């Protein structure tokens, strides 16, 4: 006779291990990204801390449920544009908090917010997905914007959230009509 409790524990362990393996696949992207950003940054300790924060957040959110997977995927994709813009600005030699740097960061954050708002508005995402997506995207963007200055980082974040909310509201309104 097979012990039902033992079979149940084995099945639960296999299920949770499979979920952990699936959620950990994002590490193949995030670990090299964090290492490159840390090497390029003038503040490597803060950049490494942010990289570890986004790794933990992404793996945890993906492990939770399907909505967490969606939030991390959209957050990573929408956070890449501001990250790349910020890194490019610093490599070109743009001085931190210069008007040109702030303007370009705000434009990059706005474009990323529009894309995120469209994706989440079209998918009718709830508050949890919104907060998780914005958290992942803004931490990814912060990996690059640590060196462009506080004003540029705040402008990028504000533009990202504002345009994302406006576009999502417009997409939902259009779908309701």
Residue pairs with C-beta under 8 A, 6 or more apart in sequence:
19 63
20 63
22 62
22 63
23 59
23 60
23 61
23 62
23 63
23 69
24 59
26 58
26 59
26 62
26 72
26 76
27 55
27 59
29 76
30 51
30 54
30 55
30 58
30 76
31 55
33 51
33 140
33 143
34 47
34 48
34 50
34 51
34 52
34 54
34 55
34 143
35 51
37 47
37 51
37 83
37 87
37 143
37 144
38 44
38 47
38 48
38 51
40 87
40 90
40 91
41 47
41 143
41 146
41 147
42 90
42 146
42 147
43 146
43 147
46 146
47 143
47 146
50 139
50 142
50 143
50 146
51 143
53 139
54 136
54 139
54 140
54 143
57 135
57 136
57 139
58 72
58 75
58 76
58 136
60 68
61 68
61 69
61 71
61 72
61 132
61 136
62 68
62 69
62 72
67 125
67 126
67 128
67 129
67 132
68 132
70 123
70 125
70 129
70 133
71 125
71 128
71 129
71 132
71 133
71 136
72 132
72 133
72 136
74 116
74 119
74 120
74 129
74 133
74 137
75 116
75 132
75 133
75 134
75 135
75 136
75 137
75 140
76 136
76 137
76 140
77 115
78 112
78 113
78 115
78 116
78 119
78 133
78 137
78 160
78 164
79 112
79 136
79 137
79 138
79 139
79 140
79 141
80 112
80 140
81 108
81 111
81 112
81 115
82 105
82 108
82 109
82 112
82 137
82 140
82 141
82 144
82 145
82 156
82 160
83 140
83 141
83 143
83 144
83 145
84 144
85 104
85 105
85 107
85 108
85 144
86 105
86 108
86 141
86 144
86 145
86 147
86 148
86 152
86 156
87 144
89 101
89 104
89 105
89 148
90 144
90 147
90 148
94 100
94 101
94 104
94 148
95 101
96 147
96 148
96 149
96 152
97 148
97 149
97 150
97 151
97 152
101 148
101 149
101 152
102 149
102 151
102 152
102 155
105 145
105 148
105 152
105 153
105 155
105 156
106 152
106 155
106 156
106 158
106 159
107 159
108 156
109 141
109 155
109 156
109 157
109 158
109 159
109 160
109 163
110 159
110 160
110 163
112 137
112 141
112 160
113 159
113 160
113 161
113 162
113 163
113 164
113 167
114 163
114 164
114 167
116 133
116 134
116 137
116 160
116 164
116 167
117 163
117 164
117 165
117 166
117 167
117 168
117 169
117 170
117 171
118 167
118 168
118 171
120 129
120 130
120 133
120 164
120 168
121 167
121 168
121 169
121 170
121 171
121 172
121 175
122 171
122 175
123 129
124 172
125 133
125 168
130 168
134 160
134 161
134 164
137 160
138 157
138 160
141 153
141 156
141 157
141 160
142 153
145 152
145 153
145 156
146 153
